[in-house]
Amino acid sequence: MNIWTEQVVERHLPLLQAWAGRADGAVTPNDLPAPAEELAAWVRRRGAEPGSLDCLALVYDTPVGLAGLRRSAGREREAELYLLLCERGYNPLRTATYVCLRMLDRAFLELGLERVTMRVNREFSWLLEPLERMGFSPAGEGDGPVRLAVEKKAFLDRKYLF
Protein backbone atom coordinates (compact mmCIF):
# COMPACT_ATOMS: atom_id res chain seq x y z
CA MET A 1 0.00 0.00 0.00
CA ASN A 2 1.39 3.40 -0.96
CA ILE A 3 -0.01 5.23 2.06
CA TRP A 4 2.30 6.29 4.88
CA THR A 5 3.16 9.10 7.28
CA GLU A 6 6.10 11.49 7.54
CA GLN A 7 6.83 13.72 10.53
CA VAL A 8 5.96 17.38 9.93
CA VAL A 9 9.02 19.64 9.67
CA GLU A 10 9.53 23.25 8.62
CA ARG A 11 9.94 22.39 4.93
CA HIS A 12 6.24 21.42 4.97
CA LEU A 13 5.18 24.96 5.92
CA PRO A 14 3.95 26.03 2.45
CA LEU A 15 1.64 23.02 2.29
CA LEU A 16 0.36 23.53 5.84
CA GLN A 17 -0.17 27.22 5.09
CA ALA A 18 -2.32 26.34 2.06
CA TRP A 19 -4.43 23.97 4.15
CA ALA A 20 -4.73 26.40 7.08
CA GLY A 21 -5.86 29.18 4.76
CA ARG A 22 -8.88 27.36 3.39
CA ALA A 23 -12.21 29.02 4.04
CA ASP A 24 -13.96 25.98 5.52
CA GLY A 25 -11.52 25.79 8.44
CA ALA A 26 -12.20 22.07 8.79
CA VAL A 27 -8.84 20.87 7.55
CA THR A 28 -6.51 21.63 10.43
CA PRO A 29 -6.20 20.82 14.14
CA ASN A 30 -7.83 23.42 16.36
CA ASP A 31 -4.49 24.86 17.44
CA LEU A 32 -2.94 25.15 13.95
CA PRO A 33 -2.64 28.89 13.24
CA ALA A 34 -3.07 30.35 9.76
CA PRO A 35 -0.56 33.26 9.76
CA ALA A 36 2.77 32.02 8.34
CA GLU A 37 4.97 33.17 11.24
CA GLU A 38 2.63 31.62 13.80
CA LEU A 39 2.49 28.40 11.80
CA ALA A 40 6.31 28.16 11.75
CA ALA A 41 6.38 28.65 15.53
CA TRP A 42 3.67 25.97 15.90
CA VAL A 43 5.76 23.43 13.92
CA ARG A 44 8.86 24.20 16.03
CA ARG A 45 6.90 24.05 19.30
CA ARG A 46 5.12 20.80 18.39
CA GLY A 47 8.40 19.19 17.33
CA ALA A 48 9.89 19.99 20.74
CA GLU A 49 6.97 18.62 22.78
CA PRO A 50 7.93 15.24 24.22
CA GLY A 51 5.49 12.52 23.33
CA SER A 52 3.63 14.45 20.66
CA LEU A 53 3.91 13.64 17.00
CA ASP A 54 2.43 15.43 13.99
CA CYS A 55 2.71 13.78 10.56
CA LEU A 56 1.73 14.36 6.97
CA ALA A 57 -0.43 11.63 5.51
CA LEU A 58 0.87 10.73 2.05
CA VAL A 59 -0.63 8.76 -0.81
CA TYR A 60 1.77 8.00 -3.70
CA ASP A 61 4.12 10.79 -2.47
CA THR A 62 1.24 13.30 -2.42
CA PRO A 63 0.43 14.90 0.95
CA VAL A 64 -3.29 14.44 1.60
CA GLY A 65 -3.72 15.35 5.26
CA LEU A 66 -2.43 15.45 8.81
CA ALA A 67 -2.36 12.87 11.56
CA GLY A 68 -0.91 13.12 15.01
CA LEU A 69 -0.64 11.92 18.55
CA ARG A 70 -1.16 14.28 21.48
CA ARG A 71 -0.34 13.28 25.03
CA SER A 72 -2.37 14.60 27.94
CA ALA A 73 -0.75 15.88 31.10
CA GLY A 74 -0.53 13.16 33.72
CA ARG A 75 -1.00 10.33 31.21
CA GLU A 76 2.48 9.39 30.10
CA ARG A 77 1.52 6.10 28.41
CA GLU A 78 -1.58 7.41 26.60
CA ALA A 79 -2.19 9.76 23.66
CA GLU A 80 -5.08 10.96 21.54
CA LEU A 81 -4.91 10.32 17.80
CA TYR A 82 -6.21 12.94 15.39
CA LEU A 83 -6.68 12.53 11.64
CA LEU A 84 -7.57 15.21 9.12
CA LEU A 85 -7.83 14.42 5.41
CA CYS A 86 -7.35 17.68 3.51
CA GLU A 87 -7.18 16.71 -0.16
CA ARG A 88 -10.06 15.35 -2.19
CA GLY A 89 -9.84 12.74 -4.92
CA TYR A 90 -8.43 9.87 -2.86
CA ASN A 91 -10.38 6.99 -1.32
CA PRO A 92 -11.05 8.43 2.15
CA LEU A 93 -11.84 5.08 3.80
CA ARG A 94 -8.67 3.37 2.57
CA THR A 95 -6.52 6.43 3.26
CA ALA A 96 -7.93 6.96 6.77
CA THR A 97 -7.62 3.27 7.63
CA TYR A 98 -3.99 2.95 6.57
CA VAL A 99 -2.94 6.28 8.10
CA CYS A 100 -4.50 5.19 11.41
CA LEU A 101 -2.60 1.88 11.19
CA ARG A 102 0.69 3.73 10.59
CA MET A 103 0.05 6.10 13.50
CA LEU A 104 -0.86 3.25 15.85
CA ASP A 105 2.35 1.45 14.87
CA ARG A 106 4.26 4.61 15.79
CA ALA A 107 2.34 5.01 19.04
CA PHE A 108 2.81 1.47 20.31
CA LEU A 109 6.07 0.34 18.73
CA GLU A 110 8.11 3.57 18.52
CA LEU A 111 6.77 5.73 21.37
CA GLY A 112 6.00 2.84 23.74
CA LEU A 113 2.45 3.95 24.50
CA GLU A 114 -0.06 1.56 26.09
CA ARG A 115 -3.35 3.25 25.09
CA VAL A 116 -4.56 5.51 22.29
CA THR A 117 -7.88 7.33 22.23
CA MET A 118 -9.66 8.97 19.31
CA ARG A 119 -12.75 11.10 18.77
CA VAL A 120 -14.69 10.52 15.55
CA ASN A 121 -17.29 13.07 14.47
CA ARG A 122 -20.60 11.41 13.70
CA GLU A 123 -20.51 12.46 10.03
CA PHE A 124 -17.48 10.18 9.66
CA SER A 125 -19.21 7.10 11.07
CA TRP A 126 -18.01 5.15 8.01
CA LEU A 127 -14.62 5.04 9.76
CA LEU A 128 -15.94 3.28 12.88
CA GLU A 129 -15.95 -0.26 11.44
CA PRO A 130 -12.27 -0.30 10.40
CA LEU A 131 -11.31 1.32 13.72
CA GLU A 132 -13.15 -1.44 15.58
CA ARG A 133 -11.27 -4.05 13.53
CA MET A 134 -8.02 -2.38 14.69
CA GLY A 135 -9.10 -3.00 18.28
CA PHE A 136 -10.78 0.31 19.13
CA SER A 137 -13.81 0.10 21.41
CA PRO A 138 -16.22 2.72 22.78
CA ALA A 139 -14.72 4.84 25.57
CA GLY A 140 -17.61 7.13 26.40
CA GLU A 141 -21.10 8.18 25.42
CA GLY A 142 -22.76 11.46 24.58
CA ASP A 143 -24.17 13.58 21.81
CA GLY A 144 -20.80 14.80 20.52
CA PRO A 145 -18.10 12.87 18.72
CA VAL A 146 -17.83 9.12 19.26
CA ARG A 147 -15.04 8.46 21.77
CA LEU A 148 -12.94 5.35 21.16
CA ALA A 149 -9.89 3.78 22.77
CA VAL A 150 -7.52 0.96 21.88
CA GLU A 151 -5.03 -0.85 24.10
CA LYS A 152 -1.63 -1.90 22.77
CA LYS A 153 -2.35 -5.63 23.05
CA ALA A 154 -5.71 -5.36 21.26
CA PHE A 155 -4.09 -3.51 18.36
CA LEU A 156 -1.11 -5.83 18.05
CA ASP A 157 -3.43 -8.86 18.10
CA ARG A 158 -5.53 -7.45 15.22
CA LYS A 159 -3.32 -5.34 12.99
CA TYR A 160 -2.55 -8.25 10.69
CA LEU A 161 -6.22 -8.51 9.69
CA PHE A 162 -5.62 -5.68 7.18
C-alpha positions in Angstrom: 0.0 0.0 0.0 1.4 3.4 -1.0 0.0 5.2 2.1 2.3 6.3 4.9 3.2 9.1 7.3 6.1 11.5 7.5 6.8 13.7 10.5 6.0 17.4 9.9 9.0 19.6 9.7 9.5 23.2 8.6 9.9 22.4 4.9 6.2 21.4 5.0 5.2 25.0 5.9 3.9 26.0 2.4 1.6 23.0 2.3 0.4 23.5 5.8 -0.2 27.2 5.1 -2.3 26.3 2.1 -4.4 24.0 4.1 -4.7 26.4 7.1 -5.9 29.2 4.8 -8.9 27.4 3.4 -12.2 29.0 4.0 -14.0 26.0 5.5 -11.5 25.8 8.4 -12.2 22.1 8.8 -8.8 20.9 7.5 -6.5 21.6 10.4 -6.2 20.8 14.1 -7.8 23.4 16.4 -4.5 24.9 17.4 -2.9 25.1 14.0 -2.6 28.9 13.2 -3.1 30.3 9.8 -0.6 33.3 9.8 2.8 32.0 8.3 5.0 33.2 11.2 2.6 31.6 13.8 2.5 28.4 11.8 6.3 28.2 11.7 6.4 28.7 15.5 3.7 26.0 15.9 5.8 23.4 13.9 8.9 24.2 16.0 6.9 24.0 19.3 5.1 20.8 18.4 8.4 19.2 17.3 9.9 20.0 20.7 7.0 18.6 22.8 7.9 15.2 24.2 5.5 12.5 23.3 3.6 14.5 20.7 3.9 13.6 17.0 2.4 15.4 14.0 2.7 13.8 10.6 1.7 14.4 7.0 -0.4 11.6 5.5 0.9 10.7 2.1 -0.6 8.8 -0.8 1.8 8.0 -3.7 4.1 10.8 -2.5 1.2 13.3 -2.4 0.4 14.9 0.9 -3.3 14.4 1.6 -3.7 15.3 5.3 -2.4 15.5 8.8 -2.4 12.9 11.6 -0.9 13.1 15.0 -0.6 11.9 18.6 -1.2 14.3 21.5 -0.3 13.3 25.0 -2.4 14.6 27.9 -0.8 15.9 31.1 -0.5 13.2 33.7 -1.0 10.3 31.2 2.5 9.4 30.1 1.5 6.1 28.4 -1.6 7.4 26.6 -2.2 9.8 23.7 -5.1 11.0 21.5 -4.9 10.3 17.8 -6.2 12.9 15.4 -6.7 12.5 11.6 -7.6 15.2 9.1 -7.8 14.4 5.4 -7.4 17.7 3.5 -7.2 16.7 -0.2 -10.1 15.4 -2.2 -9.8 12.7 -4.9 -8.4 9.9 -2.9 -10.4 7.0 -1.3 -11.0 8.4 2.1 -11.8 5.1 3.8 -8.7 3.4 2.6 -6.5 6.4 3.3 -7.9 7.0 6.8 -7.6 3.3 7.6 -4.0 3.0 6.6 -2.9 6.3 8.1 -4.5 5.2 11.4 -2.6 1.9 11.2 0.7 3.7 10.6 0.0 6.1 13.5 -0.9 3.3 15.9 2.4 1.4 14.9 4.3 4.6 15.8 2.3 5.0 19.0 2.8 1.5 20.3 6.1 0.3 18.7 8.1 3.6 18.5 6.8 5.7 21.4 6.0 2.8 23.7 2.4 4.0 24.5 -0.1 1.6 26.1 -3.3 3.2 25.1 -4.6 5.5 22.3 -7.9 7.3 22.2 -9.7 9.0 19.3 -12.8 11.1 18.8 -14.7 10.5 15.6 -17.3 13.1 14.5 -20.6 11.4 13.7 -20.5 12.5 10.0 -17.5 10.2 9.7 -19.2 7.1 11.1 -18.0 5.1 8.0 -14.6 5.0 9.8 -15.9 3.3 12.9 -16.0 -0.3 11.4 -12.3 -0.3 10.4 -11.3 1.3 13.7 -13.2 -1.4 15.6 -11.3 -4.1 13.5 -8.0 -2.4 14.7 -9.1 -3.0 18.3 -10.8 0.3 19.1 -13.8 0.1 21.4 -16.2 2.7 22.8 -14.7 4.8 25.6 -17.6 7.1 26.4 -21.1 8.2 25.4 -22.8 11.5 24.6 -24.2 13.6 21.8 -20.8 14.8 20.5 -18.1 12.9 18.7 -17.8 9.1 19.3 -15.0 8.5 21.8 -12.9 5.3 21.2 -9.9 3.8 22.8 -7.5 1.0 21.9 -5.0 -0.8 24.1 -1.6 -1.9 22.8 -2.3 -5.6 23.1 -5.7 -5.4 21.3 -4.1 -3.5 18.4 -1.1 -5.8 18.1 -3.4 -8.9 18.1 -5.5 -7.5 15.2 -3.3 -5.3 13.0 -2.5 -8.2 10.7 -6.2 -8.5 9.7 -5.6 -5.7 7.2 
